[in-house]
Each structure stands twice: as C-alpha cells, then as structure tokens.
C-alpha cells in the first residue's frame, strides 16, 4: 500500500477483468456517467483531466465535449482498457497525488477516487489541483456506500472540499452517489 492506495488490491481486481465494477454493462453506472456529463458547468472544454480514469468508461461519456482528454490511473491494465474505450484520448500511469500530469486543463474530474487516498494525500491533491489549474472546473463524483477503504466517500470528499480553495456545491444527490462541482478559483 502506498499513500493510502492499495495498488495490489486494484491490480488484482483488474487482473480478473478490465471491468471489475461492471461499468460497461450496469444501467446504474451508465446513468451515473450520463448524470456526470449533465453536471458539467460548461458545454465544451478545451482540455479535460480525469484522475482515476479506470477503464475509460466515464471518459467515453465526457470526451465528446472536450477537444483533448487525458486520463490517469495507477493500474496499467485499466489504462489498456481506457485506451481501447477512447482511442483519441491520452492515458498515463500515475499514483496520486504526486503523479499529476502537466498541461493546461479547464476540466478536472475525480470520480470515485478520493476514498482510495489517505487523508494527507487528499490534501496534497486538492492543493496541487488548485495550484496547477486555478481556472478549471472541478467535478467530484462520490460513492456513498461502504468502499472498504479507511476513508469512506463522504469523509474523503469533505476532506478534499475543506483542503481546496474552491467553492464546491452539490449538483446531484442520489441515494448511492453524489456529484459536487466547483468553478475556477476567484
């Protein structure tokens, strides 16, 4: 385990299948991805960055409204699937929070990733995003059920929101997930 992320566990999940959470076939997941796209503050973006992109299924929904799409994940098998899902995207292996890529992005997406991080890493990630991309919209999608991680979804989100200098607001609350959005730093 590194920085709160249990890489071995994630790699084991992806060793069994490139879709361990059933993103491709689950009506619930597909509806959540559509809701995430609908929650975007702008209709078009120049460059999106998805942190914890997994197998690229959310990227399939978001990339059509972005001129450029970059995804990062800690698991290579997930990235192989993401490259198949969105051939025009760029996907890189990185461990958060230290693996933030370069580039100018006006959309940052963190979908069900924060609870995989430790508390200190969440603070570093929020600080890094604010410092590198002050003009970006930031979208956080949070699973509300048990994750099996030391920090559960709402606690991890609360730590991220508290560490960020952005004003987050919930735009969609469901019984199983929530979507929170913040605009650029003022």
Residue pairs with C-beta under 8 A, 6 or more apart in sequence:
1 7
1 8
2 95
3 95
3 96
3 97
3 98
3 117
3 118
3 120
3 121
4 116
4 117
4 118
4 119
4 120
4 121
4 149
4 150
4 151
5 74
5 95
5 96
5 116
5 117
5 118
5 121
6 116
6 149
7 74
7 75
7 95
10 74
10 75
10 78
10 116
11 75
11 77
13 20
14 20
14 55
14 75
14 77
14 78
15 77
18 55
18 77
18 78
18 80
18 81
19 25
19 55
19 57
19 81
21 29
21 54
22 29
23 29
23 30
23 33
23 54
23 55
23 57
23 58
24 55
24 57
28 176
29 57
32 141
32 174
32 177
33 57
33 58
33 60
33 61
33 62
34 61
35 172
35 174
35 179
36 58
36 61
36 62
36 109
36 111
36 139
36 141
36 179
37 61
37 62
37 65
38 172
39 139
39 171
39 172
39 179
39 181
40 62
40 65
40 107
40 137
40 139
40 181
41 137
41 181
41 183
42 106
42 107
42 137
43 65
44 65
44 66
44 67
45 65
45 66
45 67
45 106
45 107
45 137
46 66
46 67
46 68
46 104
46 106
47 66
47 67
47 68
47 69
47 70
47 103
47 104
47 105
47 106
47 107
48 62
48 63
48 66
48 68
48 69
48 70
48 105
48 106
48 107
48 108
48 109
49 70
49 71
49 72
49 101
49 103
49 105
49 107
49 108
49 109
49 133
49 136
50 58
50 59
50 62
50 69
50 70
50 71
50 72
50 109
50 110
50 111
51 72
51 96
51 100
51 108
51 109
51 110
51 113
51 125
52 72
52 73
52 74
52 96
52 110
52 111
52 112
52 113
52 116
53 59
53 71
53 72
53 73
53 78
53 79
53 82
53 91
54 73
54 78
54 81
54 82
55 78
55 81
55 82
55 85
56 71
56 78
56 81
56 82
56 83
56 84
56 85
56 86
56 89
56 91
57 85
58 109
58 111
59 69
59 71
59 82
59 85
59 86
59 89
60 85
60 86
62 69
62 107
62 109
63 69
63 86
63 88
63 89
66 107
68 90
69 86
69 88
69 89
69 90
70 89
70 90
70 91
70 92
70 101
70 103
70 105
71 79
71 82
71 86
71 89
71 90
71 91
71 92
72 91
72 92
72 93
72 94
72 96
72 99
72 100
72 101
73 79
73 82
73 91
73 93
73 94
74 93
74 94
74 95
74 96
74 99
75 93
76 93
79 91
79 92
79 93
82 89
82 91
83 89
83 91
92 99
92 101
93 99
94 100
94 101
96 113
96 117
96 121
96 125
97 117
97 121
97 122
97 124
97 125
97 128
98 124
100 125
100 128
100 129
100 132
104 133
105 133
105 136
106 133
106 135
106 136
106 137
107 136
107 137
107 139
108 129
108 133
108 136
108 137
108 138
108 139
109 138
109 139
109 141
110 125
110 138
110 139
110 140
110 141
110 160
111 139
111 140
111 141
112 141
112 142
112 143
112 153
112 177
114 122
114 125
114 140
114 142
114 151
114 153
114 156
114 157
114 159
114 160
115 142
115 143
115 147
115 149
115 151
115 152
115 153
115 155
115 156
116 147
116 149
117 125
117 151
117 156
118 150
118 151
119 151
119 159
122 151
122 156
122 159
122 160
122 163
123 159
123 163
125 160
126 160
126 163
126 164
127 163
129 136
129 138
129 164
130 164
130 165
130 166
130 185
134 184
134 185
135 184
135 185
136 184
137 181
137 182
137 183
137 184
138 164
138 166
138 168
138 181
138 182
139 179
139 180
139 181
140 157
140 160
140 161
140 168
140 179
140 180
140 181
141 177
141 178
141 179
142 153
142 154
142 156
142 157
142 177
142 178
142 179
142 180
143 153
143 176
143 177
144 153
144 154
144 174
144 175
144 176
144 177
144 178
145 153
145 176
146 152
147 153
149 156
151 159
154 178
157 178
157 180
161 168
161 180
164 182
165 185
166 182
166 183
166 184
166 185
167 182
167 183
168 180
168 181
168 182
169 180
169 181
169 182
170 178
170 179
170 180
171 179
171 180
171 181
172 178
172 179
